[in-house]
């Protein structure tokens, strides 16, 4: 669809996209594509963030993830904030 056609029929095209009557519209200027207009992804199609990384992290056997990381005491324990 040319840019001038889209400008003249913009609201109608957007209504058709919202009703899923059109999958996408490519807008051209002087025969070259300059934009593609698509309806937004439906909420049901979006992946859930809750649990999306489940199974992607493995902890090697014998690693204590609750224990201290450093062997030496931290300066902050002694009240030293900067060195």
Secondary structure, DSSP 8 states (H G I E B T S, - for coil): -BHHHHHHHHHHHHHHHHTTS-SEEEEEETTEEEEEEE----GGGS--STTTTTTS----TT--SSS-S-SS--GGGGT----
